[in-house]
Amino acid sequence: VSQSRYEGVEDTGKCLLEFYHQETLQQGGRVRDRLRDGVERAIALLGTGFLQHHQNQKLRQLIAEDHLNAKDFYRLLLFLIYRLLFLMVAESRNLLLAGEDAEKVRIYREYYSIERLRLLAERPSYRREGFQDIWQGLIVTFALFNENWRGEVLGLSPLNGDLFGEKTLKLLEKCAIDNYDLLMSIRELSLYENKGQLRRVNYGEYRDWETSQ
């Protein structure tokens, strides 16, 4: 998302929260309730996934020795959620690669997008297989938007503020999380239940939530 599309906004996290706030006012609370519930479950899944992974002894030690308190750990997880949500909205509204050629769009969608992870997460039969490569790929996606501008080759623009700052999630980036736990957290942000049926969150146009699949 180019800076010009968010004029005057230095903190993309605040921009995202303001967007949800305005949508909530217009939708009579439906967006707020569904987003809140999904975010809460996603945070719990991510927190548990990081803490229980056998490679994250250092993370568990930091918490045990009170070098990382519960509030700061929660804040890291929330930043991760905000990044995912921001990119879901931007991708759904075709804001990231507007005007770029078809090949660059294809490369981003097939190898870097959150949409491809949504599709994986929405599979009803996805099982725990013991791999953790999806998190490493997601770290690469995030790096496309940081201040080093690694996404320039694809025509992506760096994002201002702390949300995509290179050091914002540095601690978590050194950790591992099972593909299953990560995808199940994304699933909570991607699907919601309505009248006994799972429906897909349409981040491109919230007013279609009642009917979109």
N, C-alpha and C positions, 0 to 999 in steps of 0.2 A: 504494500500500500504506500504510495508515494506521500511525501510530507504535504504536498499541495492539497491532497484530498482530505487532510485533517488539519487545516490551517489553524495556527495558534494553539494546537494541542501538543504539549511536550510529553505528557505521560499518557501512553496509549491505554494503560490500564484504567485510568480515570475516564478516558473517552469511552471505553467499553462499558464501564459501569453506568455512565450517563446515558448511553444508548439503551441499556436494559431498563434504566429507570423510566425513561420517556415511553418506551414500549409498554412497560407495566401500567403506567397511567392510562394509556390508550386502550389497553386490553382488559382492564378491570381486574388485574391481579393474576390472570391465568399464566402469563409468561413468568412472572416472579415465582409463583408456586412451583411450576414444573422445573424451572431452572434451579431454584433453591434445592429442591429434593434431589435432583440429579447431581448437582455439585457436591452436596453433602455425602452422597454415596460414593461418588468418584474420589473425593478426598480420602475417605476411609479405605477404599480399595488401594489407592496409591500408597498411603501411609503404611498399611499392612504389608503391601508388596515389597516396598523398599526395606522395611525393618526385618522382614523374615528371610530375605534372600541371603544365601550362605556366603556370598562374596562381600557383604556389607558389614563386616565386623567393625570396621573403623567408625561407621555411622552409629552403630549400636554402642560403641565405646564412648563416642562423643556425648551421646544422650545419657548414658549411665554415669558419666563423670560430670554431668551438668555443664559441659562446654557448649551444648546445643539444647536449649530448653524447648518445652512443648510448643510454646508460642512461636518461636522462630522456625521450628520444623513445620508447623502448620502454615506459616507465612510462605515458606518455600513451596509447599504443595499448592497453595493458592495461586502463587505466581505461575506455576506450571499449568494449572487449570485455566487461568486467564489467557496464557499463550495459546492453548488449544482452542478456546472459545473465540479468541480474536481471529485466528486463522480460519476457523470454520465459517465465521461470518464473512470474512474477506473473500474466501474462495467461493462461497455460495453466491456472492454478489459480483463475482468476476472483477474484483478490484486489483488483484495482485499483478496480473499480466495483461492489463488492458492495452491494446495496441501492439502487442508483441506478435511475432510470427507464430504460425501453427506449430512448428517444431519445438520451439521453446516452451509453449504451453503444454505440449504433449510430454516433454521430458519432466516438467515440474509435476504434472498430474500423476504420471506413472511412477515416479521415483521419490518425490519429496512431499506430496500433498497430504494433508490431514484427511481429505476425502477418501484416499485409498485405504487409510487406517479405519475410517468409519465403515467402509464396505467389509473389511475383514472382521471388525468387531460385531457387525450385525448378523454374521452367520450364526444360525441357531445351534449348530453342532460344534462350535469351536471348543477345543479341549486344551488342557495344560500339557505341553510337550517338553518343557524344560529348557526352552531356548530364550535368549535375551537380546537378540539382534535388533528387534524393532525399536527399542529404546536408543540404541546407538544410531540408528537411522534418523530418529526424531531429533537427536542432538544436532545432526548434520543439517536437518531442515531449519532448526532454530538459528543456526549459524549463518544461514543465507540472509538473515535480516538484521544481524548485529552491526555494530559500528565499523567493523572491518570490511563490510560490504562484499561478502563472499558470493552473494547472489547476483553480482553485476553481470556476469556472463549470461545469465538467463533473463536479464532485463528487470530484475527485482530491485527495489529501493530499500535502503536501510531505514530502520524505524527508530525514532527518538525515544528518550525516556528510559526508565529502568526495566520495563517489561521485557525487552529483548536485549538488554545489556549483556555483555560478554560474561560478566562476573555474577549476574543475578542468580543463576542456578548452578554455579560452579561446583558446589558441594554435591548436589544430586547427580550432576553429569559424571562424577567420578564413581558413582554407585551403579549397581545393576538392578534390574527388575525383570521378572519373568514376563515373557510376551503375553501370557494369559492375563496377569494382573493389570498390565497396561491397557490391553484391549478391552477388558471388562470395565475399566474406568472410562474409557472413551465411549463405550456402549451406553453408559449411564448419561453421557452428554449428548448422545446421538439419537436415542430412542426414548419414548415415554409411553405410558399405558393410558389408554382412554377407553372407557366402557369395555374393559376386558381384552382390548386389542392393543398390540404394540404398533406405534406409529412413529414415523421418522420426523425428527425436529427439522423444520424447514428454516434454516438460518438465513436464507435469502429473502424470505418474506413472511414475517411472523403472523400476519393476519390470516395466513392459510393454515395455521396450526390445527384448526378444528377438522380440516378435511384432507390435509396432505398425508401421504403415506411415507 
